[in-house]
Amino acid sequence: MQEYSVDITLTHPDDVLALFGSNERHLKLIEDHLGVIIHARTERIQIISDDEEAVALARLTIQALLILVARGMVVNTSDVVTALSMAESDKIDQFVALYEEEIIKDNYGKPIRVKTLGQKAYVDSVKRHDVVFGVGPAGTGKTFLAVTLAVTALKRGQVKRIILTRPAVEAGESLGFLPGDLKEKVDPYLRPVYDALYQILGKEQTTRLMEREVIEIAPLAYMRGRTLDDAFVILDEAQNTTIMQMKMFLTRLGFNSKMIVNGDMSQIDLPRNVKSGLIDATQKLQGIKQIDFVYFSAKDVVRHPVVADIIKAYETSSEETKDLAEPKANNSDDDHPSGLTQYPVIGQNPNDN
């Protein structure tokens, strides 16, 4: 069996540690993912495999990461995963461009940048449109990026407040049995939003801004009857809105405001005879000038590498999302020709749209 190898010359002896990390964890990640053997020395890196294409992909990945090292950037595991994915997709030439724009620095002074092409498309779309739908699997950074963009707009004086909301629906949970009012019941499910705010602003500043109502975190039901001017509004878990709820939310948009609607169509927790407002919106709102849809895939997952493989496996083997997107009509429902039961927002008058 023929063996292929390639050598990469290093410009600085410290490049190996900066590239592969402590205990060579990044080296092992590349080896395991591509099935190659990598020998790292102070002056050069050697890649060996009986698969010529794997050697080429490893070389492209390492060379792209070395550009980040040369610029003094810290290479994280997520960067290696992204480089591998882009090399395999024949898009490695666009990898370095992802790191050229800093959105904002977090509470620890660490720059926040996009990590994937999907994330870049998402950020660019939010800059150009009033309403952006981010649709895709968990782990693609939708919530974190949305909060980052909202905080950036607030700090730049582009908006006066941030409003974050989500529907009161969760798989396997009965909110009625939880203590407290509706906001207190839903609050634990907004933990990803709080985590993002704490990382970007810090807990103390987040608390102060919430006390001053500059940042508002509330259930979707609390949006009824409002017009949201000068605001950056984020709807998370939008796949669990009904059609009525989605319409209600979108029509809250006021002057000088932006809306981001995030959701994952593979995690719909509504009853099977209820059509998701997110699915409905993607069908009805295409072509409206100031509305855009950005679709993420497993390639945009920035969590542990195995998460992307898990998502791919479920996408390949399951038709559940397709079934939910096309529920069977019930012709006996005169109020709704689609045959779909419409669940109103808690406390909402059905005639108040």
KEKE-3310 file (N, C-alpha, C; in steps of 0.2 Angstrom, whole numbers, plus 5000, padded with zeros to 4 digits):
npx = (5004:5003:5011:5008:5015:5018:5027:5027:5035:5039:5039:5043:5048:5039:5027:5021:5016:5007:4998:4994:4990:4989:4995:4994:4981:4974:4981:4978:4965:4964:4971:4962:4950:4953:4960:4974:4992:5002:5017:5025:5037:5050:5053:5047:5032:5026:5015:5007:4999:4990:4980:4979:4971:4967:4979:4981:4970:4973:4984:4980:4971:4980:4989:4980:4976:4989:4990:4982:4989:5001:4996:4995:4984:4974:4972:4958:4949:4936:4940:4948:4939:4931:4940:4943:4931:4928:4939:4936:4924:4929:4931:4941:4948:4941:4942:4951:4946:4935:4940:4943:4935:4930:4916:4913:4920:4920:4915:4927:4936:4939:4939:4924:4920:4914:4912:4909:4905:4891:4887:4893:4886:4874:4876:4880:4867:4859:4864:4859:4845:4829:4821:4826:4827:4834:4837:4840:4850:4853:4867:4874:4876:4866:4858:4868:4875:4864:4861:4874:4874:4864:4868:4879:4873:4866:4876:4882:4872:4862:4850:4838:4835:4834:4825:4821:4813:4803:4792:4780:4782:4787:4796:4789:4786:4775:4770:4761:4761:4773:4780:4775:4772:4769:4780:4790:4789:4793:4806:4817:4819:4825:4838:4850:4850:4852:4865:4873:4871:4878:4891:4895:4892:4894:4888:4884:4882:4873:4862:4860:4856:4844:4836:4834:4826:4832:4836:4825:4818:4806:4791:4783:4770:4769:4772:4760:4750:4759:4770:4785:4797:4813:4821:4830:4825:4823:4817:4817:4818:4808:4802:4792:4781:4764:4755:4747:4753:4766:4763:4757:4769:4778:4771:4773:4784:4792:4797:4814:4819:4825:4822:4826:4823:4824:4826:4824:4819:4819:4816:4802:4790:4776:4759:4755:4745:4746:4752:4768:4773:4785:4788:4777:4780:4791:4786:4777:4783:4793:4802:4799:4805:4813:4815:4824:4830:4841:4849:4856:4867:4873:4887:4889:4890:4897:4900:4906:4915:4908:4895:4891:4891:4881:4870:4870:4867:4854:4847:4849:4842:4829:4813:4805:4804:4799:4787:4780:4780:4771:4756:4741:4726:4711:4696:4684:4686:4680:4684:4698:4705:4716:4715:4721:4723:4722:4732:4730:4739:4743:4732:4728:4716:4708:4704:4713:4725)
npy = (4994:5011:5025:5041:5057:5074:5088:5102:5117:5127:5143:5148:5141:5141:5139:5126:5123:5133:5130:5117:5116:5112:5096:5092:5092:5097:5092:5078:5079:5082:5071:5060:5064:5064:5053:5052:5053:5063:5071:5081:5093:5105:5113:5108:5101:5085:5076:5060:5047:5034:5038:5049:5061:5064:5068:5079:5087:5088:5096:5108:5112:5114:5123:5134:5137:5140:5153:5160:5159:5165:5178:5181:5176:5166:5149:5139:5124:5125:5132:5124:5113:5121:5124:5111:5107:5117:5114:5101:5105:5112:5125:5132:5142:5153:5154:5161:5174:5174:5178:5191:5201:5209:5208:5212:5215:5203:5202:5198:5204:5197:5195:5194:5184:5179:5161:5152:5150:5151:5158:5170:5174:5176:5186:5197:5198:5202:5215:5221:5219:5222:5212:5196:5179:5166:5150:5133:5119:5115:5122:5130:5143:5153:5159:5165:5174:5182:5189:5195:5204:5212:5218:5225:5234:5241:5247:5255:5265:5263:5257:5259:5249:5232:5218:5202:5186:5172:5158:5150:5135:5119:5103:5089:5096:5103:5118:5123:5117:5122:5133:5150:5166:5168:5173:5169:5155:5153:5158:5150:5143:5152:5152:5150:5163:5172:5167:5171:5185:5187:5183:5192:5205:5204:5199:5208:5221:5217:5214:5227:5234:5227:5230:5244:5242:5243:5231:5218:5203:5192:5182:5177:5180:5192:5201:5205:5218:5228:5241:5240:5251:5258:5247:5232:5216:5200:5184:5168:5150:5149:5140:5134:5143:5147:5149:5161:5167:5170:5179:5189:5193:5197:5208:5217:5225:5240:5258:5261:5249:5232:5215:5198:5181:5166:5148:5130:5118:5105:5103:5104:5107:5108:5102:5089:5092:5105:5118:5124:5141:5146:5138:5141:5155:5154:5150:5160:5172:5174:5184:5196:5212:5218:5207:5193:5176:5165:5150:5138:5124:5107:5109:5121:5120:5123:5117:5103:5092:5080:5083:5089:5077:5070:5077:5077:5063:5062:5070:5063:5051:5053:5058:5066:5081:5084:5078:5086:5098:5097:5095:5085:5090:5095:5095:5098:5109:5125:5137:5138:5135:5128:5117:5117:5118:5132:5139:5151:5165:5166:5174:5182:5190:5182:5190:5200:5204)
npz = (5000:4995:5003:5008:5010:5018:5021:5032:5034:5048:5055:5067:5082:5093:5087:5086:5098:5100:5089:5091:5104:5122:5127:5114:5109:5098:5088:5089:5087:5073:5068:5071:5065:5051:5049:5048:5052:5062:5064:5074:5075:5081:5070:5059:5052:5049:5039:5037:5028:5020:5012:5000:4998:5011:5017:5010:5014:5028:5027:5021:5031:5043:5038:5036:5049:5054:5049:5058:5069:5066:5066:5079:5086:5097:5095:5096:5100:5093:5082:5075:5072:5063:5053:5048:5043:5033:5025:5020:5014:5003:5005:5011:5008:5012:5026:5034:5032:5041:5053:5052:5056:5070:5081:5094:5110:5124:5141:5147:5139:5128:5111:5101:5087:5071:5068:5058:5041:5039:5051:5048:5037:5043:5052:5043:5037:5047:5048:5036:5035:5042:5049:5053:5051:5059:5056:5061:5067:5085:5094:5084:5087:5086:5096:5104:5095:5091:5103:5105:5094:5097:5109:5105:5096:5105:5113:5104:5102:5093:5096:5109:5119:5123:5119:5124:5121:5122:5117:5129:5129:5131:5128:5136:5147:5160:5162:5170:5182:5188:5200:5203:5193:5175:5169:5179:5178:5165:5165:5169:5157:5148:5151:5142:5136:5146:5150:5138:5139:5152:5148:5139:5144:5158:5174:5184:5177:5168:5176:5181:5170:5167:5178:5176:5165:5152:5147:5143:5148:5144:5143:5128:5128:5134:5125:5118:5111:5111:5104:5097:5098:5093:5097:5100:5096:5101:5097:5103:5101:5092:5084:5092:5092:5088:5073:5075:5086:5080:5070:5079:5086:5076:5071:5080:5078:5078:5074:5069:5073:5076:5072:5077:5073:5080:5077:5078:5068:5070:5083:5087:5099:5099:5099:5088:5078:5077:5067:5066:5069:5065:5054:5045:5043:5036:5024:5020:5020:5012:5000:5004:5006:5017:5025:5029:5027:5035:5034:5044:5046:5050:5048:5053:5067:5082:5094:5103:5092:5090:5091:5079:5071:5077:5074:5060:5059:5064:5055:5043:5046:5050:5047:5053:5055:5042:5042:5052:5046:5037:5041:5042:5034:5042:5036:5043:5050:5050:5054:5052:5037:5034:5043:5055:5072:5081:5094:5105:5111:5129:5138:5128:5117:5104:5094:5093:5084)
capx = (5000:5007:5010:5009:5017:5020:5030:5026:5040:5037:5043:5045:5048:5033:5021:5018:5012:5001:4994:4991:4988:4992:4994:4993:4974:4972:4984:4975:4958:4965:4972:4956:4945:4955:4964:4981:4997:5005:5023:5026:5044:5050:5055:5042:5026:5025:5008:5007:4993:4989:4975:4982:4966:4967:4985:4980:4965:4976:4989:4976:4969:4985:4991:4975:4977:4995:4989:4980:4995:5006:4993:4995:4977:4974:4968:4954:4946:4931:4943:4951:4934:4929:4945:4942:4924:4929:4943:4932:4919:4933:4930:4946:4951:4937:4943:4954:4942:4930:4943:4946:4931:4928:4910:4913:4924:4916:4916:4934:4941:4941:4935:4919:4920:4910:4916:4908:4902:4884:4887:4895:4880:4869:4878:4879:4860:4856:4866:4856:4838:4825:4819:4830:4826:4840:4834:4845:4851:4857:4875:4876:4877:4861:4856:4873:4876:4859:4862:4880:4873:4859:4872:4883:4868:4864:4882:4883:4867:4858:4844:4838:4833:4835:4820:4822:4807:4802:4785:4780:4781:4794:4794:4788:4785:4769:4772:4755:4763:4778:4778:4776:4768:4771:4787:4794:4789:4797:4813:4823:4821:4829:4845:4855:4850:4856:4872:4876:4872:4883:4898:4896:4891:4895:4882:4882:4880:4866:4857:4858:4852:4837:4833:4832:4822:4835:4836:4819:4817:4799:4788:4780:4763:4770:4773:4754:4747:4764:4774:4792:4801:4820:4822:4832:4820:4825:4813:4821:4814:4802:4798:4786:4776:4759:4754:4744:4759:4771:4760:4757:4776:4781:4768:4775:4790:4792:4802:4821:4820:4827:4820:4829:4819:4828:4822:4826:4813:4819:4814:4796:4786:4769:4755:4756:4740:4747:4757:4773:4773:4791:4787:4772:4783:4796:4783:4773:4786:4799:4802:4798:4812:4817:4815:4828:4831:4847:4848:4862:4867:4878:4893:4890:4890:4903:4901:4911:4915:4904:4888:4889:4890:4875:4865:4870:4864:4847:4845:4849:4838:4823:4808:4800:4803:4795:4780:4778:4779:4765:4751:4736:4721:4705:4691:4678:4688:4678:4688:4705:4704:4721:4713:4726:4721:4726:4732:4731:4744:4740:4729:4727:4710:4709:4703:4718:4731)
capy = (5000:5017:5030:5048:5062:5080:5092:5109:5121:5132:5149:5149:5135:5140:5138:5120:5123:5138:5127:5111:5116:5108:5089:5091:5090:5099:5087:5072:5080:5082:5064:5056:5066:5063:5047:5053:5053:5069:5071:5088:5095:5112:5116:5106:5096:5080:5072:5054:5043:5030:5042:5056:5066:5065:5071:5086:5091:5090:5101:5114:5114:5116:5130:5140:5138:5144:5160:5163:5159:5171:5185:5181:5174:5160:5144:5135:5118:5126:5135:5118:5110:5125:5123:5105:5107:5121:5111:5096:5108:5115:5132:5134:5149:5158:5153:5167:5180:5174:5181:5198:5206:5208:5211:5216:5211:5201:5204:5197:5207:5192:5197:5189:5184:5173:5155:5148:5154:5152:5163:5176:5176:5178:5193:5201:5198:5207:5222:5223:5218:5224:5206:5191:5172:5161:5143:5128:5115:5118:5123:5134:5150:5158:5164:5169:5179:5187:5193:5199:5209:5216:5222:5229:5239:5245:5251:5260:5270:5262:5256:5261:5244:5225:5213:5195:5183:5165:5155:5146:5128:5115:5096:5085:5100:5106:5124:5125:5114:5125:5139:5157:5168:5165:5175:5165:5149:5153:5161:5144:5141:5157:5152:5152:5170:5174:5165:5175:5192:5187:5182:5198:5211:5203:5198:5215:5226:5214:5215:5234:5236:5224:5234:5250:5240:5243:5224:5215:5196:5190:5177:5179:5182:5199:5206:5207:5225:5233:5243:5240:5256:5259:5241:5226:5211:5193:5178:5162:5144:5151:5134:5133:5147:5145:5154:5167:5170:5172:5185:5194:5195:5201:5215:5222:5229:5248:5262:5260:5242:5226:5208:5192:5176:5160:5142:5124:5115:5098:5103:5107:5104:5109:5096:5087:5095:5112:5120:5129:5148:5147:5135:5145:5161:5153:5149:5165:5179:5174:5189:5203:5216:5219:5201:5188:5169:5162:5143:5135:5117:5104:5112:5128:5118:5125:5113:5097:5089:5074:5086:5089:5070:5067:5081:5074:5056:5062:5073:5058:5045:5055:5062:5070:5088:5085:5077:5091:5104:5096:5091:5083:5095:5093:5099:5100:5116:5130:5143:5138:5131:5123:5112:5117:5121:5138:5140:5158:5167:5166:5181:5186:5190:5179:5194:5205:5202)
capz = (5000:4995:5008:5006:5016:5016:5026:5032:5038:5053:5055:5074:5086:5097:5083:5087:5104:5098:5084:5093:5111:5127:5126:5107:5108:5092:5083:5089:5084:5066:5066:5072:5060:5044:5048:5046:5057:5062:5068:5075:5078:5082:5064:5054:5054:5044:5039:5034:5027:5014:5009:4998:4999:5018:5018:5007:5019:5034:5025:5021:5038:5047:5035:5038:5056:5055:5048:5064:5074:5064:5068:5086:5088:5100:5091:5100:5097:5088:5076:5072:5069:5058:5048:5045:5040:5027:5020:5017:5009:4998:5006:5016:5006:5015:5033:5037:5032:5046:5059:5051:5059:5077:5082:5100:5115:5129:5148:5149:5135:5122:5105:5098:5080:5069:5068:5052:5035:5041:5056:5044:5033:5048:5055:5038:5035:5052:5047:5030:5036:5048:5052:5051:5054:5059:5056:5060:5073:5091:5093:5078:5089:5084:5102:5107:5090:5091:5109:5104:5090:5101:5114:5100:5094:5111:5115:5099:5102:5088:5099:5116:5123:5121:5122:5123:5122:5119:5119:5135:5127:5132:5128:5142:5153:5161:5165:5175:5189:5191:5204:5201:5188:5169:5168:5183:5175:5158:5166:5168:5150:5145:5153:5136:5135:5152:5149:5133:5142:5157:5145:5135:5148:5165:5178:5187:5172:5165:5182:5182:5164:5168:5183:5172:5159:5146:5144:5146:5146:5145:5139:5122:5129:5137:5119:5115:5112:5111:5098:5100:5094:5095:5101:5096:5099:5099:5098:5103:5101:5088:5081:5096:5092:5084:5068:5078:5090:5076:5067:5084:5087:5070:5070:5086:5075:5078:5070:5071:5077:5072:5075:5075:5075:5080:5079:5076:5066:5072:5090:5088:5104:5099:5097:5081:5074:5077:5063:5069:5066:5061:5047:5042:5042:5031:5018:5018:5021:5007:4995:5007:5005:5023:5029:5026:5031:5035:5036:5047:5045:5055:5047:5057:5074:5085:5100:5103:5086:5089:5090:5072:5068:5079:5070:5053:5059:5065:5049:5038:5047:5053:5043:5058:5053:5036:5044:5056:5042:5032:5045:5038:5035:5045:5033:5047:5054:5046:5055:5049:5031:5034:5047:5060:5078:5083:5101:5107:5116:5135:5140:5122:5114:5098:5088:5093:5080)
cpx = (5004:5006:5012:5011:5018:5022:5028:5031:5037:5042:5046:5044:5042:5027:5018:5014:5006:4996:4990:4988:4991:4990:4992:4986:4971:4975:4980:4968:4959:4966:4966:4951:4947:4959:4971:4986:5001:5011:5025:5033:5044:5051:5050:5037:5026:5018:5009:5001:4993:4983:4978:4977:4966:4973:4984:4975:4969:4981:4985:4973:4974:4988:4987:4976:4984:4995:4987:4985:5000:5003:4992:4988:4978:4969:4965:4951:4941:4934:4946:4945:4931:4933:4944:4936:4925:4934:4940:4926:4922:4931:4935:4949:4947:4938:4946:4950:4937:4933:4945:4941:4929:4921:4910:4918:4919:4918:4923:4939:4943:4936:4930:4919:4916:4915:4915:4905:4894:4883:4889:4889:4874:4870:4877:4872:4857:4858:4862:4848:4835:4823:4823:4828:4832:4837:4840:4846:4854:4864:4878:4877:4872:4859:4862:4875:4871:4860:4869:4878:4868:4863:4876:4879:4867:4870:4884:4878:4862:4851:4844:4837:4834:4829:4821:4816:4807:4795:4786:4778:4788:4792:4794:4787:4778:4770:4767:4757:4769:4776:4779:4772:4771:4778:4792:4794:4793:4805:4818:4824:4824:4836:4850:4855:4854:4864:4876:4877:4878:4890:4899:4896:4894:4888:4880:4879:4873:4861:4855:4854:4845:4833:4830:4828:4825:4835:4830:4819:4811:4797:4785:4774:4763:4771:4766:4752:4753:4767:4781:4797:4808:4822:4826:4829:4822:4820:4817:4816:4808:4799:4792:4781:4770:4759:4752:4750:4764:4769:4760:4764:4778:4778:4769:4781:4788:4797:4809:4822:4822:4824:4824:4824:4823:4824:4825:4820:4813:4817:4807:4792:4779:4765:4755:4751:4741:4753:4762:4773:4779:4791:4783:4776:4788:4793:4779:4777:4792:4797:4800:4805:4816:4817:4820:4828:4838:4847:4855:4861:4872:4885:4894:4890:4897:4904:4906:4910:4910:4897:4886:4888:4883:4869:4864:4866:4857:4844:4844:4843:4831:4819:4803:4799:4798:4788:4777:4776:4773:4760:4745:4730:4715:4699:4685:4680:4686:4682:4695:4705:4710:4720:4718:4723:4725:4726:4734:4736:4740:4738:4727:4719:4711:4708:4708:4724:4736)
cpy = (5006:5022:5037:5052:5069:5084:5099:5113:5126:5137:5151:5143:5135:5139:5131:5120:5128:5135:5121:5111:5112:5101:5088:5089:5092:5094:5081:5073:5079:5075:5060:5058:5064:5056:5047:5053:5059:5069:5079:5089:5103:5116:5114:5101:5091:5076:5066:5050:5039:5033:5049:5062:5069:5069:5079:5090:5093:5096:5108:5117:5117:5123:5136:5142:5142:5151:5164:5164:5165:5178:5186:5179:5167:5155:5139:5129:5120:5129:5129:5114:5114:5124:5116:5104:5111:5118:5105:5099:5112:5123:5135:5140:5155:5158:5159:5173:5180:5178:5188:5203:5204:5211:5215:5212:5209:5204:5203:5200:5203:5194:5192:5190:5178:5167:5151:5153:5155:5157:5170:5179:5179:5185:5198:5203:5203:5214:5225:5223:5220:5217:5200:5184:5168:5154:5138:5124:5119:5118:5127:5141:5155:5162:5168:5175:5184:5192:5198:5205:5214:5221:5227:5235:5244:5250:5256:5265:5269:5260:5258:5255:5237:5221:5206:5191:5176:5162:5150:5139:5125:5107:5093:5089:5103:5112:5126:5122:5117:5131:5145:5159:5166:5167:5170:5158:5148:5154:5155:5142:5146:5157:5153:5160:5174:5173:5169:5182:5192:5187:5189:5205:5210:5202:5205:5220:5223:5215:5223:5236:5233:5228:5241:5249:5242:5236:5221:5208:5194:5185:5180:5183:5190:5204:5209:5215:5230:5235:5244:5245:5256:5253:5236:5220:5204:5188:5172:5156:5146:5146:5132:5138:5145:5150:5161:5170:5173:5179:5191:5197:5199:5208:5219:5227:5236:5251:5261:5254:5237:5220:5203:5186:5169:5154:5136:5120:5107:5097:5106:5103:5105:5102:5095:5090:5102:5114:5125:5136:5149:5144:5139:5152:5160:5152:5155:5172:5179:5180:5196:5206:5216:5213:5196:5182:5167:5155:5140:5127:5114:5107:5118:5126:5120:5122:5108:5094:5084:5077:5086:5082:5068:5071:5078:5067:5057:5065:5068:5053:5047:5059:5066:5077:5089:5083:5082:5097:5103:5092:5090:5088:5091:5097:5101:5107:5122:5137:5144:5133:5126:5117:5111:5121:5127:5139:5147:5159:5168:5173:5185:5185:5187:5184:5200:5203:5208)
cpz = (5000:5001:5006:5012:5013:5022:5026:5037:5042:5053:5062:5078:5091:5093:5084:5093:5103:5094:5087:5100:5116:5126:5119:5106:5101:5086:5083:5086:5076:5064:5066:5067:5053:5043:5046:5053:5056:5066:5068:5079:5078:5075:5058:5056:5048:5045:5035:5034:5021:5010:5007:4999:5007:5020:5016:5012:5025:5033:5025:5027:5042:5044:5036:5045:5058:5054:5054:5069:5072:5066:5075:5089:5092:5097:5096:5096:5092:5082:5072:5068:5063:5052:5044:5041:5033:5023:5017:5012:5003:4998:5011:5014:5009:5023:5036:5038:5038:5052:5058:5054:5066:5078:5089:5105:5121:5136:5150:5144:5129:5116:5103:5091:5078:5068:5062:5047:5036:5046:5052:5040:5037:5051:5049:5036:5040:5051:5041:5031:5042:5052:5049:5054:5053:5061:5056:5067:5079:5090:5088:5080:5088:5090:5104:5102:5091:5097:5108:5099:5093:5106:5110:5098:5099:5113:5110:5098:5097:5090:5106:5121:5119:5124:5120:5125:5119:5121:5125:5133:5128:5131:5134:5148:5154:5165:5171:5182:5192:5195:5201:5195:5181:5168:5173:5181:5169:5159:5165:5161:5146:5147:5148:5135:5140:5152:5144:5136:5147:5154:5142:5140:5156:5169:5181:5182:5169:5170:5182:5176:5164:5173:5180:5166:5153:5143:5147:5143:5148:5141:5133:5123:5131:5131:5116:5116:5112:5104:5100:5096:5097:5099:5096:5100:5096:5101:5098:5103:5097:5084:5086:5097:5087:5078:5071:5082:5086:5073:5073:5085:5082:5069:5075:5083:5075:5074:5073:5075:5073:5076:5073:5078:5074:5081:5076:5074:5068:5079:5091:5094:5104:5097:5090:5076:5074:5073:5066:5065:5063:5054:5043:5039:5036:5024:5016:5017:5016:5002:4998:5008:5011:5028:5025:5031:5030:5038:5038:5046:5050:5054:5051:5065:5077:5092:5099:5096:5085:5089:5083:5069:5071:5075:5063:5053:5060:5059:5044:5039:5049:5048:5047:5056:5047:5038:5048:5052:5038:5036:5040:5039:5038:5041:5037:5050:5049:5047:5052:5043:5031:5038:5053:5066:5080:5090:5102:5112:5123:5136:5134:5119:5107:5092:5088:5090:5079)
residu = (MET:GLN:GLU:TYR:SER:VAL:ASP:ILE:THR:LEU:THR:HIS:PRO:ASP:ASP:VAL:LEU:ALA:LEU:PHE:GLY:SER:ASN:GLU:ARG:HIS:LEU:LYS:LEU:ILE:GLU:ASP:HIS:LEU:GLY:VAL:ILE:ILE:HIS:ALA:ARG:THR:GLU:ARG:ILE:GLN:ILE:ILE:SER:ASP:ASP:GLU:GLU:ALA:VAL:ALA:LEU:ALA:ARG:LEU:THR:ILE:GLN:ALA:LEU:LEU:ILE:LEU:VAL:ALA:ARG:GLY:MET:VAL:VAL:ASN:THR:SER:ASP:VAL:VAL:THR:ALA:LEU:SER:MET:ALA:GLU:SER:ASP:LYS:ILE:ASP:GLN:PHE:VAL:ALA:LEU:TYR:GLU:GLU:GLU:ILE:ILE:LYS:ASP:ASN:TYR:GLY:LYS:PRO:ILE:ARG:VAL:LYS:THR:LEU:GLY:GLN:LYS:ALA:TYR:VAL:ASP:SER:VAL:LYS:ARG:HIS:ASP:VAL:VAL:PHE:GLY:VAL:GLY:PRO:ALA:GLY:THR:GLY:LYS:THR:PHE:LEU:ALA:VAL:THR:LEU:ALA:VAL:THR:ALA:LEU:LYS:ARG:GLY:GLN:VAL:LYS:ARG:ILE:ILE:LEU:THR:ARG:PRO:ALA:VAL:GLU:ALA:GLY:GLU:SER:LEU:GLY:PHE:LEU:PRO:GLY:ASP:LEU:LYS:GLU:LYS:VAL:ASP:PRO:TYR:LEU:ARG:PRO:VAL:TYR:ASP:ALA:LEU:TYR:GLN:ILE:LEU:GLY:LYS:GLU:GLN:THR:THR:ARG:LEU:MET:GLU:ARG:GLU:VAL:ILE:GLU:ILE:ALA:PRO:LEU:ALA:TYR:MET:ARG:GLY:ARG:THR:LEU:ASP:ASP:ALA:PHE:VAL:ILE:LEU:ASP:GLU:ALA:GLN:ASN:THR:THR:ILE:MET:GLN:MET:LYS:MET:PHE:LEU:THR:ARG:LEU:GLY:PHE:ASN:SER:LYS:MET:ILE:VAL:ASN:GLY:ASP:MET:SER:GLN:ILE:ASP:LEU:PRO:ARG:ASN:VAL:LYS:SER:GLY:LEU:ILE:ASP:ALA:THR:GLN:LYS:LEU:GLN:GLY:ILE:LYS:GLN:ILE:ASP:PHE:VAL:TYR:PHE:SER:ALA:LYS:ASP:VAL:VAL:ARG:HIS:PRO:VAL:VAL:ALA:ASP:ILE:ILE:LYS:ALA:TYR:GLU:THR:SER:SER:GLU:GLU:THR:LYS:ASP:LEU:ALA:GLU:PRO:LYS:ALA:ASN:ASN:SER:ASP:ASP:ASP:HIS:PRO:SER:GLY:LEU:THR:GLN:TYR:PRO:VAL:ILE:GLY:GLN:ASN:PRO:ASN:ASP:ASN)
# end
